[in-house]
């Protein structure tokens, strides 16, 4: 696990998912252009809000971002004590993500991850509600998440494929799939230095 040094910035994933889709898009473009790190395993960090001197422990979830560059307008924290994190550097290649076309249908239920190591599947694991999907057969790919008996996320090589089109799950998958597919395979091995 690489070390994250004090003075780095952390955008915790809950802050990302509180944004609307347009602002998530702004954050993704910033992340891709600056080569930030995408957290792929949860960890704990001691951080402070930019306008505060109070240091608190914070659980950094899968999908959080770590950078040496100040993030665009979104809630973020400043690292006060070095910590270790498992992350991937994003923006190393063109993102590979697509949404399948088809007739929209609303399915109610809880999305279940089929791969406990895939960060894209993890951000939708256990997400309940009504999910809008395109009713279409998945291509030949590795299933990563399902809703009832419907595969809603899969991967073919580095490409992520989904039939989720509206709602919270679709927003989360788009955010994570774009960043994860642009990353180097496997964990990064260098300190945060962008």
SULGIJO-V553145 format. One record per helix or strand of 3 or more residues. SS is the DSSP state (a for helix, b for strand). FROM is the first residue (numbers start at 1). LEN is the number of residues. If there is no record, write none. Layout:
BEGIN
SS;FROM;LEN / SS;FROM;LEN
END
This chain:
BEGIN
b;2;3 / b;9;3 / a;13;5 / a;21;14 / b;37;3 / b;43;7 / b;56;5 / b;65;3 / b;77;3 / b;83;3 / b;87;3 / b;97;3 / b;103;11 / a;119;4 / b;128;8 / b;142;6 / b;150;7 / b;159;4 / b;164;3 / a;168;14
END
